[in-house]
Amino acid sequence: MFDTMTVTKAIAAFCGALLIFLLGNWVANVIFVPGNANAPQAFIIDTGSDDAADAEPVAELSFEEAFEVADAAAGSRLWSQCRACHALEAGRNGVGPYLHGVVNREIGAIDGFNYSGALTQAGDAWTPEILSAFIENPNAVTPGTSMSFRGISSVQDRANLIAYMESES
């Protein structure tokens, strides 16, 4: 079935197809590429946008500045990340303690909730600054905490979330 003539025909068909594709590419380049394709640009249209390299870097807000202009309504959208484990109703613990009145509340002060011992390293009270640091990376503030939240990196998002928790309390 596979004799020398069959193999020769298969190789000749492959080479013929390759030749047709190469010639087609050459013809397409001659027809569709203009002769002045490598010429310099004749004019530049100013769109008004600055180049990203020329723009001056935007200074990131400190937490205090972000907290002054925090939007509680924007924080309500972020609350869905916390709602899985926490509640804003007083006395209703879930996987985590309830967060009603958490701003400026003593750390570990909820009766009936078994806190991990790592929270004593955070400080005396949940000030907005300590809450922000904890929400950014819970394991960095309290190594060994049982809270397995990945954190929120945006300063403004953390400020909005804390403002929402404060407003709902």
Secondary structure, 3 states (H helix, E strand, C coil): CCCHHHHHHHHHHHHHHHHHHHHHHHHHHHHHCCCCCCCCCCCCCCCCCCCCCCCCCCCCCCHHHHHHCCCHHHHHHHHHHHHCCCCCCCCCCCCCCCCCCCCCCECCCCCCCCCCHHHHHCCCECCHHHHHHHHHCHHHHCCCCCCCCCCCCCHHHHHHHHHHHHHHC
